[in-house]
Amino acid sequence: MKSKPINIKLLPNYYKKISLGLLALSIILIAVNKIFTLPLEKEIIREIGKIGVLVTLLM
């Protein structure tokens, strides 16, 4: 049986899509926090946004 080779070149594209999605999500979270008052503490949302941006830049 011949196995189908995995296309390794597609892997960075998946990482790029995931990282752009995370970046957009974290920026939207920070923007919504600035515009509206969320029931969560602002420090928690700020930390989640920072972590999201840092993970995105790491990818």
Helices and strands as residue ranges (DSSP letters): G 8-10, H 11-35, H 42-58
